């Protein structure tokens, strides 16, 4: 068993796209893991339910294993069976971003994270500019695609917190496993999972008319958008650094840039996920939650 440093910093997974937009979507996990705030512990995959997989931990510099559900209970957290599987398409697959989203609200960042093969879903680019200034990813339905995506298991409080960072630009659907096959590393298939999809549609490649691939290097994406649209270049150019600095500082500029996406004819509507919609309004954790990257109001 391994006892090396499992801190996010040591693993190079501590980047936060909300604070450094050109890092988007951040580095995702690549193996089944338990996020515990500033650490990422390995999960030993078994041909069993997730809660019975083993967590590799350190105890007084020695490696030890415990079942995942036992490890969660010992930390005062909900077991896997009381959590919601949520497919992460963009930065929610990045441990640094997930930790930031939760801990800034005082919510423990104790989250199982597992790469899962999802059939019928591909990743594109949302048809809007996010509050942090980047162009985020969004899923879209492609029945021929099989995509490796990270599933996070969130408890009810964590799910509300993530909802608050996604709404109203994204909507939440629940994908049934019989229509969208989701296969765990253990071979188990999920019966269903939540997924967030953009309320602004998907950006199309102007040459092909097909969805522009998302989830890659943000600086390259923004440079390509600036090249393809003189109007965007005038508003946000000359480069990716100026784009995120200008857009991240001014909501009116973001709205203008988002309108240009539509006026260029680049935005494809998203309708396929509407059948599976499950995003009835829920109470916010904070009435005045600032955009990611901002600071929280003082709490009494």
C-alpha positions in Angstrom: 0.0 0.0 0.0 1.2 3.5 -0.8 1.7 6.3 1.8 2.8 9.2 -0.4 1.5 12.7 0.0 -2.1 12.7 -1.3 -2.7 16.4 -0.8 -4.3 18.2 -3.8 -1.2 20.5 -4.0 1.2 17.6 -4.2 -1.0 15.9 -6.8 -1.2 19.1 -8.9 -5.0 19.1 -8.5 -5.5 22.2 -6.3 -6.1 24.7 -9.2 -9.4 26.6 -9.0 -10.8 27.8 -12.3 -13.2 30.1 -10.6 -10.2 32.1 -9.4 -7.9 31.5 -12.4 -10.3 31.3 -15.4 -7.7 30.1 -17.9 -7.3 26.9 -15.9 -10.9 25.9 -16.8 -12.0 23.2 -16.6 -9.2 22.3 -14.2 -7.6 18.9 -13.9 -10.1 16.1 -13.3 -9.5 13.0 -11.2 -8.3 10.1 -13.3 -9.0 7.2 -10.8 -11.7 6.5 -8.2 -11.1 8.7 -5.2 -12.5 10.1 -2.0 -12.0 13.9 -1.9 -11.5 15.0 1.7 -11.0 18.7 1.5 -7.3 19.2 0.7 -6.6 15.5 0.1 -7.6 12.9 -2.5 -7.6 9.4 -1.2 -7.5 6.4 -3.5 -10.4 4.0 -3.7 -9.7 0.3 -4.2 -12.4 -0.8 -6.7 -14.2 -4.0 -5.9 -16.9 -5.9 -7.7 -19.3 -4.6 -5.1 -21.4 -1.5 -4.5 -19.5 1.8 -4.1 -19.9 2.0 -0.3 -18.1 -1.3 0.0 -15.0 -0.3 -1.9 -12.0 0.4 0.3 -10.3 3.7 1.0 -6.6 3.8 1.3 -5.7 6.0 4.2 -2.7 6.8 6.4 -2.7 6.1 10.1 0.5 7.2 11.9 2.5 7.0 8.6 1.2 3.5 7.9 -1.2 2.6 5.1 -4.6 1.3 6.1 -7.9 0.4 4.4 -11.5 0.9 5.4 -14.7 0.5 3.5 -15.8 3.8 2.0 -19.1 4.0 3.9 -17.2 3.4 7.2 -14.7 6.1 6.3 -17.6 8.6 5.6 -19.4 7.7 8.9 -16.2 8.2 10.9 -16.0 11.7 9.3 -19.6 12.5 10.3 -20.7 12.3 6.7 -23.6 10.7 4.8 -23.0 7.2 3.4 -23.0 6.6 -0.3 -26.6 5.3 -0.3 -27.8 8.6 1.0 -26.0 10.6 -1.7 -26.9 11.8 -5.2 -24.7 10.7 -8.2 -24.0 13.8 -10.3 -22.2 13.7 -13.6 -19.5 16.4 -13.8 -19.0 17.7 -17.3 -16.8 20.7 -16.6 -15.0 22.0 -13.6 -17.0 19.9 -11.1 -14.7 17.0 -12.1 -11.8 19.1 -10.7 -11.1 18.4 -7.0 -9.8 22.0 -6.5 -12.9 23.5 -7.8 -15.2 21.2 -5.9 -13.4 21.9 -2.6 -13.6 25.7 -3.3 -17.3 25.6 -4.1 -18.1 23.8 -0.9 -15.6 25.1 1.7 -16.3 28.7 0.9 -19.8 28.0 2.3 -18.4 26.1 5.3 -19.6 22.7 3.9 -17.2 19.8 4.3 -15.7 18.8 0.9 -16.0 15.0 1.6 -17.0 13.7 -1.8 -16.6 10.3 -3.6 -15.5 10.9 -7.2 -15.4 8.1 -9.8 -14.7 8.1 -13.6 -17.6 6.5 -15.3 -18.2 5.6 -19.0 -21.4 7.4 -20.1 -23.0 6.4 -23.4 -25.1 8.9 -25.3 -23.5 12.1 -24.0 -20.8 14.2 -25.5 -19.2 17.5 -24.2 -19.5 20.8 -26.0 -19.3 24.5 -25.1 -22.0 26.5 -23.5 -23.5 29.4 -25.5 -22.7 32.0 -22.8 -19.8 33.6 -21.0 -19.7 32.5 -17.4 -19.4 35.0 -14.4 -15.7 34.0 -14.1 -15.1 35.0 -17.7 -14.5 31.6 -19.3 -16.7 29.7 -21.7 -17.8 26.6 -19.8 -18.5 23.1 -21.0 -22.0 21.6 -21.4 -23.2 18.1 -22.2 -25.3 17.4 -25.3 -27.0 14.2 -26.5 -25.0 12.2 -29.0 -26.3 8.6 -29.2 -23.1 7.4 -30.9 -20.8 8.8 -28.2 -19.3 7.1 -25.2 -17.6 9.6 -22.9 -15.5 9.1 -19.8 -16.9 11.5 -17.2 -16.5 11.9 -13.5 -19.5 11.2 -11.2 -19.5 12.9 -7.8 -21.6 11.6 -5.0 -23.1 14.6 -3.2 -25.1 14.7 0.0 -28.3 16.9 0.1 -26.4 20.0 1.4 -23.6 19.7 -1.1 -26.1 19.3 -3.9 -27.9 22.5 -3.0 -24.6 24.3 -2.9 -23.6 23.1 -6.4 -27.1 23.9 -7.6 -26.6 27.5 -6.5 -23.4 27.8 -8.5 -25.1 26.3 -11.7 -28.5 28.0 -11.7 -29.8 29.9 -13.7 -27.2 29.4 -16.5 -27.6 25.6 -16.2 -30.5 23.3 -15.6 -30.4 19.9 -13.9 -31.7 16.7 -15.5 -31.8 13.2 -14.2 -30.6 10.7 -16.8 -32.0 7.2 -16.6 -29.6 4.4 -16.9 -31.7 2.5 -19.3 -31.4 5.4 -21.8 -27.9 6.5 -21.0 -25.8 3.6 -20.0 -23.4 4.5 -17.2 -20.7 1.9 -16.3 -18.6 2.1 -13.2 -15.0 0.8 -13.1 -16.3 -2.2 -11.2 -18.6 -3.0 -14.1 -21.7 -2.0 -12.1 -24.2 0.1 -14.1 -25.9 3.1 -12.5 -29.6 3.3 -12.5 -29.5 7.0 -13.1 -27.6 10.2 -12.3 -28.1 14.0 -12.3 -26.4 16.1 -15.0 -26.3 19.9 -15.5 -26.8 21.2 -19.0 -26.6 24.8 -20.4 -29.8 26.8 -20.6 -28.0 28.9 -23.3 -27.5 26.1 -25.8 -24.4 24.6 -27.3 -21.8 26.5 -29.4 -21.5 25.3 -33.0 -18.3 25.2 -35.0 -18.9 27.8 -37.8 -17.3 25.5 -40.4 -19.2 22.3 -39.7 -22.3 23.4 -37.9 -21.7 20.6 -35.4 -21.2 21.3 -31.7 -17.7 22.7 -31.0 -15.8 20.3 -28.7 -15.6 21.4 -25.1 -13.5 20.5 -22.1 -10.1 21.3 -23.7 -7.6 24.1 -23.2 -9.6 27.3 -22.4 -7.0 29.7 -23.9 -7.1 27.8 -27.2 -10.9 27.9 -27.2 -11.0 31.7 -26.6 -8.3 32.3 -29.2 -10.4 30.4 -31.7 -13.5 32.3 -30.9 -11.7 35.6 -31.2 -10.4 34.6 -34.6 -13.8 33.5 -35.8 -15.6 36.7 -34.8 -14.3 40.2 -35.4 -17.0 41.5 -33.1 -15.8 39.3 -30.2 -12.2 40.4 -31.0 -13.3 44.1 -30.7 -15.2 43.5 -27.5 -12.8 41.0 -25.7 -9.6 40.8 -27.7 -6.8 40.7 -28.5 -6.1 37.5 -26.6 -7.5 35.0 -24.1 -5.9 36.9 -21.2 -7.8 40.1 -22.1 -11.0 38.1 -22.7 -11.2 36.7 -19.2 -10.0 39.9 -17.5 -12.6 42.0 -19.4 -15.5 39.6 -19.2 -14.8 38.6 -15.6 -15.0 42.2 -14.5 -18.2 43.3 -16.2 -21.6 41.6 -16.4 -22.7 43.9 -19.2 -19.7 42.8 -21.3 -20.5 39.1 -20.6 -24.1 39.7 -21.7 -22.9 41.5 -24.9 -20.5 38.7 -25.7 -23.2 36.1 -25.2 -25.5 38.0 -27.5 -22.8 38.0 -30.2 -22.6 34.2 -30.0 -26.3 34.1 -31.0 -26.0 36.9 -33.6 -23.1 35.0 -35.2 -25.5 32.0 -35.6 -23.3 29.8 -33.5 -25.8 28.6 -30.8 -27.6 25.3 -31.2 -30.6 24.8 -28.9 -30.6 22.1 -26.3 -33.9 20.2 -26.2 -33.0 16.6 -25.8 -32.4 16.8 -22.0 -35.7 18.6 -21.3 -37.5 15.2 -21.2 -35.4 14.4 -18.1 -35.7 17.8 -16.4 -35.5 17.8 -12.6 -34.6 21.3 -11.4 -37.6 22.6 -9.4 -36.5 25.7 -7.5 -34.9 25.0 -4.2 -34.1 27.4 -1.3 -30.6 28.9 -1.7 -28.1 28.3 1.0 -27.4 32.1 1.0 -29.7 34.7 -0.4 -26.8 36.8 -1.6 -24.4 34.3 -3.0 -21.7 36.1 -5.1 -20.3 34.7 -8.3 -17.6 32.2 -8.0 -14.3 34.0 -7.5 -16.0 36.6 -5.3 -16.1 36.8 -1.5 -18.9 35.7 0.8 -20.8 38.2 2.9 -19.8 38.0 6.6 -21.8 35.4 8.5 -23.1 36.1 12.0 
